[in-house]
Amino acid sequence: MSATTYSGGAMTTASTTSLPADWRDFFALTKPRVMSLVVFTGLCGLLAAPGYIHPTIAFTAVLCIALGAGGAGALNQWWEADLDAGMKRTSKRPLPAGKLDRTSARDFGVALSVSSVLIMGLAVGWLAAAILALSIVYYAVVYTIWLKPRTPQNIVIGGGAGAFPPLIGWVAVTGEITLMPVLLFAIIFMWTPPHFWALALFVQSDYAKVGIPMMPVVAGEAETRRQILIYSVILLFVSLVPWWIGGTGWIYGGSALLLLAAFLLLSLPVAARRQVEGDRMKPEKRLFSFSVLYLFALFTALVADRMVLGVGAAA
């Protein structure tokens, strides 16, 4: 097969040997690290929702969320195989490494995506299936094909793709869209820019090399740092709304306050500093790492409120 590489900003095509693919290569196409967070927030939305769902149906719903996320990830890598080959961070993925051909990756992504929606619809409910289908299209088409190569706001608008899972989990239980799952969607939507821009600051050379207009590449570091702080403050208020409206109890409220204080404290040095030669961007890396922990902890507190205090039925 042929693979695209980048040299001095120019795109060239080089011949590589296709290695035998095994299950690990297909699994890597699903972006398992990203999928783990998607599955977790989807499960939390399901567990925090008021009402009862049979354990088998609940397992099926979470499985479909995982399959849908994996399918979208595979389609993303299929479309961006040439770009991945030009970036150090992604050059070892199965497609640029020559372990899989693009047709197999595309077919695998389509199969996972279609089967996840059909199973969700038949076994759980068609509203949840429709939202799942929307999330797949949003990530694989709206974000990957349209937004990412065209605008530095790609992460802001495209953040909706990763915000759907708790909404899907909630709807799987209740069969309807109410304020609480919309707020869970909004939390992840507002969390995505500071989370991803922290990463983009220390891998911006990769994006610049392949022509992806990420915020640090197009608007510069100073503006990216300012935007990180702005979205961190917005996230603070959005994350507290479920508590303010009575949709959660003190476990979530107290946890949210502590986590948001830590998030803001880590955002301030990122916003205030300027990169110097040889800078290893430790504050940016700390913020990126903590942002993942933040989302896991916040949604764990949400479930704890439901399980321990029984809060959530009124929302």
C-alpha positions as CSV (number, residue, x, y, z in Angstrom):
1,M,0.0,0.0,0.0
2,S,1.0,3.6,-0.2
3,A,1.3,6.0,2.7
4,T,1.6,9.8,2.7
5,T,4.4,11.5,4.5
6,Y,5.4,15.1,5.0
7,S,8.7,16.7,4.3
8,G,9.4,20.4,4.7
9,G,5.7,21.1,4.6
10,A,5.2,19.2,1.3
11,M,3.1,16.1,1.0
12,T,4.7,13.1,-0.6
13,T,3.7,9.5,-1.2
14,A,5.9,6.6,-0.2
15,S,5.4,2.9,-0.6
16,T,5.2,0.8,2.5
17,T,4.7,-2.9,3.2
18,S,1.3,-3.8,4.6
19,L,1.9,-6.0,7.6
20,P,-0.6,-8.7,8.7
21,A,-3.4,-7.1,10.7
22,D,-4.7,-8.7,13.9
23,W,-7.4,-7.8,16.4
24,R,-5.2,-5.3,18.1
25,D,-4.9,-3.2,15.0
26,F,-8.7,-3.1,14.6
27,F,-9.1,-2.3,18.3
28,A,-6.6,0.6,17.9
29,L,-8.9,2.0,15.2
30,T,-11.6,2.5,17.8
31,K,-9.4,5.0,19.8
32,P,-9.8,3.0,23.0
33,R,-8.6,5.8,25.3
34,V,-11.2,8.2,23.9
35,M,-13.8,5.4,23.9
36,S,-13.2,4.7,27.6
37,L,-14.2,8.2,28.6
38,V,-17.2,8.1,26.2
39,V,-18.4,4.8,27.7
40,F,-17.9,6.0,31.2
41,T,-19.9,9.2,30.8
42,G,-22.6,7.2,28.9
43,L,-22.8,4.8,31.8
44,C,-23.0,7.6,34.3
45,G,-25.8,9.2,32.4
46,L,-27.6,5.9,32.5
47,L,-27.0,5.3,36.2
48,A,-27.9,8.8,37.3
49,A,-31.2,8.8,35.3
50,P,-34.5,8.4,37.3
51,G,-36.3,5.2,36.7
52,Y,-35.5,1.6,36.2
53,I,-33.8,-0.2,33.3
54,H,-33.3,-4.0,33.2
55,P,-29.6,-4.8,33.6
56,T,-29.4,-6.6,30.3
57,I,-30.9,-3.6,28.5
58,A,-28.6,-1.3,30.3
59,F,-25.6,-3.4,29.3
60,T,-26.8,-3.4,25.7
61,A,-27.1,0.4,25.8
62,V,-23.6,0.9,27.1
63,L,-22.3,-1.6,24.6
64,C,-23.9,0.3,21.7
65,I,-22.4,3.5,22.9
66,A,-19.0,1.8,22.9
67,L,-19.6,0.3,19.4
68,G,-20.8,3.7,18.1
69,A,-17.8,5.5,19.5
70,G,-15.4,2.9,18.1
71,G,-17.0,3.1,14.7
72,A,-16.8,6.9,14.6
73,G,-13.1,6.6,15.7
74,A,-12.4,4.1,12.9
75,L,-14.0,6.4,10.3
76,N,-12.0,9.3,11.7
77,Q,-8.7,7.4,11.2
78,W,-9.8,6.2,7.8
79,W,-10.4,9.7,6.6
80,E,-7.3,11.2,8.3
81,A,-4.8,8.4,7.5
82,D,-2.6,10.8,5.4
83,L,-2.7,13.5,8.1
84,D,-1.9,10.9,10.8
85,A,1.2,9.8,8.8
86,G,2.5,13.4,9.0
87,M,2.2,13.9,12.7
88,K,4.6,12.4,15.3
89,R,1.8,11.8,17.8
90,T,-0.3,9.7,15.4
91,S,2.2,8.2,12.9
92,K,2.2,4.8,14.7
93,R,-1.5,4.3,14.3
94,P,-2.4,1.2,12.2
95,L,-3.1,2.9,8.9
96,P,0.0,5.2,8.7
97,A,2.1,2.3,10.0
98,G,0.9,0.1,7.1
99,K,-0.7,-2.5,9.3
100,L,-4.2,-2.1,7.7
101,D,-5.5,-0.9,4.4
102,R,-7.9,2.0,4.3
103,T,-10.8,0.0,2.8
104,S,-10.8,-2.4,5.7
105,A,-10.7,0.5,8.2
106,R,-13.6,2.2,6.5
107,D,-15.7,-1.0,6.3
108,F,-15.0,-1.8,10.0
109,G,-16.1,1.7,11.0
110,V,-19.3,1.6,9.0
111,A,-20.1,-1.9,10.3
112,L,-19.6,-0.8,14.0
113,S,-21.6,2.4,13.4
114,V,-24.6,0.8,11.7
115,S,-24.8,-2.2,14.0
116,S,-24.6,0.0,17.1
117,V,-27.6,2.2,16.0
118,L,-29.7,-0.8,14.9
119,I,-29.1,-2.7,18.1
120,M,-29.8,0.4,20.2
121,G,-33.0,1.0,18.4
122,L,-34.3,-2.6,18.5
123,A,-33.2,-3.4,22.0
124,V,-33.3,-0.1,23.9
125,G,-35.3,2.6,22.0
126,W,-35.3,4.5,18.8
127,L,-34.8,8.0,20.4
128,A,-31.6,6.8,22.0
129,A,-30.6,5.2,18.7
130,A,-31.3,8.5,16.8
131,I,-29.1,10.4,19.2
132,L,-26.4,7.8,18.9
133,A,-26.6,8.0,15.1
134,L,-26.4,11.8,15.3
135,S,-23.3,11.6,17.5
136,I,-21.5,9.3,15.0
137,V,-22.3,11.5,12.1
138,Y,-21.3,14.6,14.1
139,Y,-17.9,13.2,14.8
140,A,-17.1,11.3,11.6
141,V,-18.6,13.9,9.2
142,V,-19.3,17.3,10.8
143,Y,-16.1,17.4,12.9
144,T,-13.6,15.2,10.9
145,I,-14.5,16.2,7.4
146,W,-15.9,19.6,7.6
147,L,-14.8,21.5,10.8
148,K,-11.3,20.2,11.6
149,P,-9.6,21.2,8.4
150,R,-11.4,24.5,8.0
151,T,-11.7,26.5,11.2
152,P,-9.8,27.0,14.5
153,Q,-13.3,26.7,16.1
154,N,-13.3,23.0,15.2
155,I,-12.9,21.9,18.8
156,V,-15.5,24.3,20.1
157,I,-18.3,23.3,17.6
158,G,-17.0,19.7,17.3
159,G,-17.1,19.3,21.1
160,G,-20.7,18.2,20.7
161,A,-19.6,14.9,19.3
162,G,-18.1,13.8,22.7
163,A,-20.9,15.3,24.7
164,F,-23.7,13.0,23.5
165,P,-23.0,9.8,25.6
166,P,-24.5,10.9,28.9
167,L,-27.6,12.2,27.0
168,I,-27.9,8.8,25.3
169,G,-27.5,6.9,28.6
170,W,-30.2,9.0,30.3
171,V,-32.6,8.7,27.3
172,A,-32.0,4.9,27.3
173,V,-33.6,4.8,30.8
174,T,-36.3,7.5,30.6
175,G,-37.2,7.6,26.9
176,E,-37.2,11.4,26.9
177,I,-34.9,14.4,26.8
178,T,-35.2,16.6,29.8
179,L,-33.1,19.5,31.3
180,M,-30.7,17.3,33.3
181,P,-29.3,15.3,30.4
182,V,-29.0,18.5,28.4
183,L,-26.9,20.0,31.2
184,L,-24.7,16.9,31.2
185,F,-24.2,17.4,27.4
186,A,-23.4,21.1,28.1
187,I,-20.8,20.2,30.7
188,I,-18.8,18.1,28.3
189,F,-19.3,20.6,25.5
190,M,-17.7,23.4,27.6
191,W,-15.0,21.1,29.0
192,T,-13.7,20.1,25.6
193,P,-12.1,23.4,24.5
194,P,-9.8,23.9,27.6
195,H,-9.1,20.1,27.6
196,F,-8.1,19.9,24.0
197,W,-6.4,23.3,23.6
198,A,-4.1,22.4,26.5
199,L,-3.0,19.4,24.4
200,A,-2.8,21.5,21.2
201,L,-0.4,23.9,22.9
202,F,2.3,21.3,23.3
203,V,1.7,19.4,20.0
204,Q,1.0,22.5,17.8
205,S,4.0,21.8,15.6
206,D,2.3,18.6,14.5
207,Y,-0.9,20.4,13.5
208,A,1.1,23.2,11.8
209,K,3.1,20.6,9.7
210,V,0.0,19.0,8.2
211,G,-2.0,22.2,7.9
212,I,-4.7,21.7,10.5
213,P,-5.9,25.1,11.7
214,M,-5.9,24.4,15.5
215,M,-6.3,27.5,17.7
216,P,-2.5,27.8,18.6
217,V,-1.5,27.5,15.0
218,V,-4.0,30.1,13.6
219,A,-4.6,32.5,16.4
220,G,-1.3,32.1,18.4
221,E,-0.5,30.9,21.8
222,A,-1.6,34.1,23.7
223,E,-5.1,33.9,22.3
224,T,-5.3,30.2,22.9
225,R,-4.3,30.6,26.6
226,R,-6.9,33.4,27.0
227,Q,-9.6,31.2,25.5
228,I,-8.6,28.3,27.8
229,L,-9.3,30.6,30.8
230,I,-12.6,31.9,29.4
231,Y,-13.9,28.4,28.8
232,S,-12.7,27.2,32.2
233,V,-14.8,30.0,33.9
234,I,-17.8,29.1,31.7
235,L,-17.3,25.4,32.7
236,L,-17.3,26.4,36.3
237,F,-20.8,27.9,36.1
238,V,-22.3,25.2,33.8
239,S,-21.0,22.4,36.0
240,L,-22.8,23.9,39.0
241,V,-26.2,24.4,37.4
242,P,-27.3,20.8,38.0
243,W,-26.8,21.4,41.8
244,W,-28.4,24.9,41.7
245,I,-31.6,23.5,40.1
246,G,-31.9,20.7,42.6
247,G,-31.0,18.0,40.1
248,T,-28.2,16.8,42.3
249,G,-27.4,16.8,46.0
250,W,-24.5,17.8,48.2
251,I,-22.1,15.0,47.0
252,Y,-22.1,16.4,43.5
253,G,-22.3,20.0,44.6
254,G,-19.3,19.7,46.9
255,S,-17.3,17.7,44.5
256,A,-18.0,20.1,41.7
257,L,-16.8,23.1,43.8
258,L,-13.6,21.4,44.7
259,L,-12.9,20.1,41.2
260,L,-13.7,23.4,39.6
261,A,-11.5,25.3,42.0
262,A,-8.6,22.9,41.1
263,F,-9.4,23.3,37.3
264,L,-9.4,27.0,37.6
265,L,-6.2,27.1,39.6
266,L,-4.4,25.0,36.9
267,S,-5.9,27.1,34.1
268,L,-4.6,30.4,35.5
269,P,-0.8,29.7,35.1
270,V,-1.5,28.4,31.6
271,A,-3.4,31.6,30.7
272,A,-0.8,33.9,32.2
273,R,2.5,32.4,31.0
274,R,4.3,32.7,27.7
275,Q,6.4,30.0,26.1
276,V,10.2,30.4,26.2
277,E,12.8,28.5,24.2
278,G,13.2,25.0,25.6
279,D,9.9,25.3,27.6
280,R,8.5,21.8,28.2
281,M,5.0,23.2,28.9
282,K,4.6,21.5,32.2
283,P,1.5,23.6,33.3
284,E,-0.2,22.8,30.0
285,K,0.4,19.1,30.4
286,R,-0.8,19.2,34.1
287,L,-4.0,20.9,33.0
288,F,-4.6,18.4,30.2
289,S,-4.0,15.4,32.6
290,F,-6.2,16.9,35.3
291,S,-9.0,17.7,32.8
292,V,-9.4,14.0,32.2
293,L,-9.5,13.2,35.9
294,Y,-11.9,16.1,36.4
295,L,-14.5,14.6,34.1
296,F,-14.2,11.1,35.6
297,A,-14.5,12.5,39.1
298,L,-17.4,14.9,38.3
299,F,-19.5,12.2,36.7
300,T,-18.7,9.7,39.5
301,A,-20.1,12.3,42.0
302,L,-23.2,12.6,39.8
303,V,-23.8,8.8,40.1
304,A,-23.0,8.8,43.9
305,D,-25.7,11.4,44.4
306,R,-28.2,9.1,42.7
307,M,-27.1,6.0,44.4
308,V,-26.5,7.3,47.9
309,L,-28.9,10.2,48.2
310,G,-31.5,9.2,45.7
311,V,-31.3,12.6,44.1
312,G,-32.3,13.0,40.5
313,A,-35.9,11.9,40.3
314,A,-37.2,15.5,40.4
315,A,-35.0,16.5,37.5
